[in-house]
Amino acid sequence: MIVPVKKFTAITLIDNERPLIEVLGRLGVIQLKKLDESEFIGFKEIVSEEAKEYESLYEKLHALQAKLNATPRKVESLDFSKVRTPIDKLKNSIKEFEEKTIKLEEKIKSVKEKLKTLNEATPMLQILKNQKINPGSIGEFKHIFAKAGVAKTKLLPSLRLRLKPRKEITFREAAISPEETFLYITGLIELKGWIEKLLVGVEFKEFKLPSGIPNEAEEAIKWVDEEAKKLKEELKLLEEEWNPLRQEFEEKVGYLISVVKHGLDVCLAEGYLLRSRLMSVLQGWVPVNKIDGLNVYLDGFNKRVGGSVFYVYDDPLPGEDVPTVMENPKLFKVYEVLTKQYGYPSHEESDPTIIGTILWITMFGVMFPDFGQGLIILGLGLLFGFVLKRNVMGLNFAKLGKLMIGLGYPRLG
């Protein structure tokens, strides 16, 4: 059935604005209505900068949750009339986790980069050893320089022609594969720039050795192996630091998400209000069967704030965009989704859910009259509705399962 609604209007002092929104939010019976400034002379729409801050905090929490692969601990229902966490405190808590995460990420990244450099240095050192060239012989010295690396074999003829006449340049090469050749070039420091331009033409990849490496090739290979082992152990210890950080975050993130989401919801609700210098006004729609319960809460709230809340209920005006509230017996509740697929009925129309459900089940009974088919559909319905009970690929399997139970059960009769 469709429950009639009333238009609820409340006016209160600005100081009572947020507590009133929180009371209405806890009840969850009012759908707020966007107000038109032209209808309320002297009242202006509220632009909440805080809402943007809460949105940013909410996004940061979910980003941290994904980065830490954290599962929030279940949080007991919070009484936000008593729990007051300033937004600056929330910012500091989230910032602390961000800084810890970034610091650990940077340490791990630094160690991985060093380890990568060492791993890349091993084959380079082996080539140098085979060519009887020590790492200490490579680099820039007082009067000369020396470079070692790999170039494309097919591009070397032009380089040989350019370097062969130059007596002040020493040039060695050794094939390491059909496509690549090892090069070792030494020369006067004044020729370094000219040589580097020539090497670009042969796609020269210079050996970049780690800092602190011993001068002798044999010692350098051993040193690289030992340093790599140390870095692997350091990396392992750093990776293990994720666990305590994740546990600490999991203990707090549930509370933080609840408080931030509440703050965001309140700020978004404030966007529906109009405010004057001293007063705030809000409107919303409330089902008529919820009015008595709402009055009890509002009367209690009014006593706490010295009777400074004025509220009234009115019938919808012709042409107003009024929400449709459907309430059906529990047996038919899940089948409201079938009605919604064809569009919500108007608040002045009849709710076709019960009739539609009976017709829908009857239609499928004709399509699947077999006992075995009914048993399979019923089994799948029980699996989806009471075992999986979650969204998969955008489908609400809990609702889908309960719909299938309604299809399968009549086939067993």
VOGU-3710 file (C-alpha; in Angstrom, 3 decimals, decimal comma):
1> mivpvkkfta> 0,000/0,000/0,000  1,001/3,629/-0,486  1,232/5,627/2,731  0,067/9,277/2,519  2,660/11,882/3,480  2,526/15,300/5,119  4,791/18,260/4,522  6,792/18,951/7,677  8,103/22,497/8,293  10,337/23,430/11,243
11> itlidnerpl> 11,795/26,796/12,264  14,384/27,121/15,025  17,346/29,165/16,224  20,609/28,667/14,341  22,213/27,196/17,483  19,648/24,360/17,427  20,058/23,670/13,714  22,596/20,825/13,868  21,090/19,055/16,926  17,671/19,148/15,191
21> ievlgrlgvi> 19,120/17,634/12,003  20,771/14,894/14,074  17,482/14,077/15,838  15,642/13,853/12,510  18,493/11,826/11,013  18,383/9,251/13,821  14,653/8,769/13,294  15,069/8,429/9,526  11,410/9,199/8,829  11,787/12,535/7,013
31> qlkkldesef> 12,853/13,035/3,414  14,216/16,584/3,307  12,910/18,973/0,662  14,993/21,563/-1,182  13,659/25,006/-0,313  13,170/27,985/-2,596  14,563/31,269/-1,237  11,758/33,219/-2,927  9,187/31,487/-0,685  10,955/32,483/2,547
41> igfkeivsee> 11,742/36,189/2,623  14,919/36,963/4,589  16,249/33,396/4,445  19,221/32,323/2,308  20,600/28,966/1,178  23,539/27,590/3,155  26,826/26,824/1,391  28,749/24,423/3,625  32,530/24,480/3,174  32,721/21,807/5,861
51> akeyeslyek> 30,974/19,353/3,533  33,942/19,493/1,130  36,329/18,818/4,013  34,302/15,809/5,168  34,148/14,492/1,585  37,937/14,771/1,358  38,396/12,943/4,683  35,964/10,223/3,596  37,909/9,673/0,356  41,235/9,605/2,240
61> lhalqaklna> 39,940/6,953/4,644  38,811/4,717/1,788  42,132/5,275/-0,027  44,028/4,246/3,119  41,731/1,266/3,584  42,511/0,076/0,047  46,240/0,770/0,351  46,544/-1,093/3,662  44,120/-3,823/2,549  42,354/-3,243/5,873
71> tprkvesldf> 39,054/-4,684/7,079  37,371/-2,262/9,523  36,385/-3,647/12,918  32,671/-3,590/13,585  31,687/-0,452/15,506  28,797/-0,391/17,933  26,096/2,151/17,214  27,333/5,609/18,213  25,202/8,194/19,978  26,223/11,291/18,052
81> skvrtpidkl> 24,372/13,526/20,494  27,136/12,595/22,960  30,020/11,788/20,594  31,473/15,106/19,425  34,727/14,813/17,494  35,989/18,141/16,087  36,879/17,996/12,414  40,451/19,142/13,171  40,926/16,108/15,412  39,649/13,849/12,619
91> knsikefeek> 42,060/15,511/10,174  44,995/14,929/12,526  44,101/11,259/13,072  43,838/10,592/9,337  46,958/12,644/8,579  48,913/10,562/11,100  48,004/7,347/9,261  48,780/8,961/5,890  52,237/10,041/7,084  53,029/6,599/8,522
101> tikleekiks> 51,902/4,954/5,291  53,866/7,346/3,050  56,990/7,022/5,220  56,889/3,218/5,058  56,169/3,283/1,300  59,151/5,577/0,698  61,475/3,353/2,745  60,351/0,255/0,852  60,666/2,073/-2,482  64,199/3,247/-1,623
111> vkeklktlne> 65,336/-0,265/-0,656  63,765/-1,768/-3,795  65,533/0,798/-5,998  68,899/0,028/-4,351  68,257/-3,687/-4,752  67,354/-3,166/-8,414  70,610/-1,246/-8,966  72,613/-4,077/-7,390  70,807/-6,739/-9,424  71,481/-4,789/-12,622
121> atpmlqilkn> 75,145/-4,344/-11,611  75,842/-8,095/-11,345  75,877/-8,878/-15,114  77,785/-5,620/-15,761  80,498/-6,611/-13,292  80,726/-10,065/-14,806  81,352/-8,511/-18,231  84,012/-6,190/-16,748  85,677/-9,146/-15,028  85,758/-11,144/-18,271
131> qkinpgsige> 87,307/-8,134/-20,057  89,815/-7,652/-17,201  88,509/-4,138/-16,473  88,102/-3,002/-12,865  85,198/-0,768/-11,710  87,812/1,660/-10,370  88,997/2,258/-13,937  85,622/3,681/-14,984  84,680/7,294/-14,392  86,023/10,817/-14,718
141> fkhifakagv> 89,550/11,565/-13,543  91,832/14,624/-13,558  92,869/14,534/-17,220  91,015/11,558/-18,698  87,676/9,797/-18,573  86,600/6,171/-19,116  83,207/4,784/-20,096  81,950/1,197/-20,267  78,656/-0,081/-21,596  76,753/-1,881/-24,337
151> aktkllpslr> 75,952/-0,657/-27,884  74,040/-1,986/-30,893  76,423/-4,100/-33,010  74,887/-3,076/-36,359  75,544/0,626/-35,631  79,242/0,291/-34,705  80,913/0,617/-38,168  80,362/4,382/-38,287  81,726/4,752/-34,738  84,876/2,804/-35,604
161> lrlkprkeit> 85,513/5,071/-38,597  85,228/8,193/-36,438  87,421/6,922/-33,583  90,133/4,974/-35,410  92,166/8,043/-36,529  92,167/9,544/-33,013  95,324/8,477/-31,211  94,231/10,192/-27,972  91,283/7,791/-27,646  91,479/4,132/-26,604
171> freaaispee> 88,649/2,006/-27,924  87,916/-1,639/-27,018  84,987/-3,812/-27,975  83,787/-7,380/-27,354  80,676/-9,120/-28,666  78,307/-10,295/-25,919  75,440/-11,316/-28,242  74,621/-11,120/-31,968  72,817/-7,824/-31,371  74,976/-6,153/-28,674
181> tflyitglie> 78,662/-5,348/-28,210  80,539/-4,294/-25,085  82,447/-1,005/-25,430  85,208/0,470/-23,275  86,371/3,940/-24,272  88,975/6,179/-22,630  90,194/9,571/-23,760  91,184/13,096/-22,799  88,636/14,918/-20,689  88,272/17,626/-23,370
191> lkgwiekllv> 86,869/15,022/-25,777  84,231/13,680/-23,416  81,343/15,761/-24,827  82,204/14,847/-28,429  82,445/11,121/-27,544  79,096/11,174/-25,730  77,378/12,584/-28,832  78,881/9,791/-30,947  77,726/7,148/-28,451  74,128/8,345/-28,740
201> gvefkefklp> 74,249/7,279/-32,403  75,054/3,650/-31,462  72,374/3,500/-28,724  75,044/3,178/-26,039  73,808/2,034/-22,604  76,402/3,097/-20,069  77,137/0,902/-17,052  75,901/2,715/-13,928  77,540/1,050/-10,948  76,387/1,503/-7,315
211> sgipneaeea> 78,198/4,055/-5,176  80,672/2,592/-2,686  81,527/-0,361/-4,916  85,123/-1,705/-4,528  87,636/-0,906/-7,262  88,558/-4,543/-8,029  86,067/-6,537/-10,146  86,324/-9,726/-8,054  85,776/-7,845/-4,800  82,971/-5,809/-6,381
221> ikwvdeeakk> 81,020/-8,964/-7,330  81,271/-10,296/-3,756  80,333/-6,874/-2,341  77,225/-6,657/-4,550  76,131/-10,135/-3,450  76,545/-9,276/0,261  74,805/-5,909/-0,071  71,890/-7,515/-1,928  71,435/-10,039/0,899  71,402/-7,205/3,473
231> lkeelkllee> 68,835/-5,240/1,455  66,594/-8,289/1,016  66,586/-8,786/4,783  65,881/-5,078/5,328  63,047/-5,228/2,779  61,544/-8,249/4,537  61,546/-6,392/7,878  59,995/-3,308/6,285  57,250/-5,380/4,627  56,449/-6,859/8,048
241> ewnplrqefe> 55,822/-3,330/9,390  52,613/-3,232/7,316  50,949/-5,694/9,718  51,027/-3,579/12,930  50,130/-0,464/10,915  47,210/-2,324/9,308  46,009/-3,605/12,698  46,194/-0,119/14,232  44,233/1,304/11,302  41,622/-1,474/11,444
251> ekvgylisvv> 40,997/-0,723/15,126  40,262/2,947/14,428  38,966/3,176/10,862  35,458/1,902/11,656  34,965/4,682/14,200  36,565/7,290/11,929  34,386/6,335/8,948  31,228/6,458/11,110  32,060/9,897/12,514  33,172/11,340/9,159
261> khgldvclae> 30,108/9,963/7,364  27,844/11,383/10,057  29,517/14,787/9,716  29,162/14,617/5,931  25,488/13,609/6,149  24,760/16,505/8,510  26,560/18,974/6,225  24,669/17,679/3,190  21,405/17,956/5,123  22,292/21,567/5,959
271> gyllrsrlms> 22,318/22,187/2,213  18,519/21,727/2,294  18,070/24,471/4,901  17,559/28,183/4,578  19,077/30,483/7,154  18,485/34,072/8,268  20,634/36,030/10,703  19,155/34,196/13,703  16,838/31,464/12,418  16,892/28,344/10,254
281> vlqgwvpvnk> 14,006/26,725/8,401  13,724/23,226/6,942  11,028/21,209/5,212  10,562/17,552/4,454  8,063/14,777/3,849  6,947/12,422/6,604  4,580/9,401/6,299  1,375/9,999/8,281  1,881/6,775/10,260  5,224/8,116/11,568
291> idglnvyldg> 3,938/11,490/12,767  3,008/10,391/16,312  6,473/8,918/16,899  8,115/12,000/15,413  6,084/14,277/17,704  7,289/12,398/20,781  10,927/12,968/19,818  10,376/16,585/18,806  8,510/17,414/22,011  11,380/15,980/24,043
301> fnkrvggsvf> 13,913/17,883/21,964  11,885/21,088/22,279  11,968/20,852/26,064  15,768/20,532/26,007  16,140/23,688/23,893  13,634/25,814/25,785  10,750/25,479/23,336  12,624/27,249/20,539  11,503/24,841/17,784  8,255/25,562/15,944
311> yvyddplpge> 6,956/22,890/13,563  3,776/22,210/11,583  2,373/19,560/9,211  0,593/20,488/5,969  -0,994/18,585/3,104  0,959/18,624/-0,180  0,030/21,447/-2,517  -1,228/20,634/-6,040  1,704/20,147/-8,401  4,286/19,540/-5,660
321> dvptvmenpk> 6,829/16,763/-6,231  5,734/14,390/-3,476  7,698/11,178/-2,743  5,947/7,809/-2,844  6,190/5,739/0,347  5,289/2,066/-0,103  4,637/-0,227/2,864  3,628/-3,847/2,337  3,415/-6,959/4,525  6,797/-8,611/5,105
331> lfkvyevltk> 5,871/-11,473/2,759  5,472/-9,028/-0,154  8,181/-6,520/0,838  10,897/-8,023/-1,342  8,575/-7,953/-4,375  8,413/-4,138/-4,265  11,470/-4,283/-6,510  9,214/-5,591/-9,302  6,949/-2,559/-8,957  9,932/-0,182/-8,904
341> qygypshees> 11,233/-1,679/-12,157  8,218/-0,189/-13,928  8,513/3,130/-12,076  7,188/4,364/-8,760  3,429/4,906/-8,691  2,256/8,418/-7,795  1,457/9,105/-4,127  -2,193/9,444/-5,211  -2,303/6,070/-7,017  -2,686/2,499/-5,760
351> dptiigtilw> 0,241/0,220/-4,964  0,205/-2,734/-7,418  2,823/-4,764/-5,486  0,551/-7,465/-4,009  -1,432/-8,065/-7,213  1,749/-7,904/-9,303  3,445/-10,466/-7,054  0,583/-12,965/-7,369  0,479/-12,571/-11,153  4,262/-12,826/-11,440
361> itmfgvmfpd> 4,452/-16,073/-9,444  1,496/-17,525/-11,368  3,105/-16,652/-14,708  6,354/-18,378/-13,773  4,389/-21,332/-12,433  3,045/-21,862/-15,943  6,549/-21,496/-17,423  8,213/-23,915/-14,967  5,590/-26,495/-13,922  8,100/-29,307/-13,293
371> fgqgliilgl> 8,817/-30,409/-9,677  12,547/-30,745/-10,381  12,786/-27,285/-11,891  10,961/-25,859/-8,897  13,357/-27,625/-6,525  16,390/-26,207/-8,351  14,943/-22,664/-8,349  14,065/-22,979/-4,645  17,579/-24,250/-3,851  19,216/-21,377/-5,711
381> gllfgfvlkr> 16,878/-18,950/-3,958  17,903/-20,281/-0,529  21,583/-20,114/-1,537  21,400/-16,535/-2,821  19,014/-15,227/-0,156  20,482/-16,766/3,004  24,041/-17,913/2,228  25,614/-15,395/-0,188  23,556/-12,396/1,014  25,715/-9,805/-0,724
391> nvmglnfakl> 26,037/-7,774/-3,890  27,849/-9,555/-6,731  28,544/-7,701/-10,006  25,947/-5,096/-9,031  23,219/-7,670/-8,268  21,607/-7,807/-4,830  21,709/-11,582/-4,354  19,749/-11,427/-1,080  16,720/-9,881/-2,825  17,168/-12,042/-5,911
401> gklmiglgyp> 17,237/-15,176/-3,757  14,018/-14,290/-1,962  12,320/-13,627/-5,293  13,434/-17,057/-6,517  12,064/-18,744/-3,386  8,664/-17,315/-4,306  9,050/-18,826/-7,776  10,300/-22,231/-6,738  8,121/-23,066/-3,743  4,727/-23,186/-5,562
411> rlg> 6,206/-25,655/-8,089  6,694/-28,228/-5,292  2,985/-28,467/-4,523
//
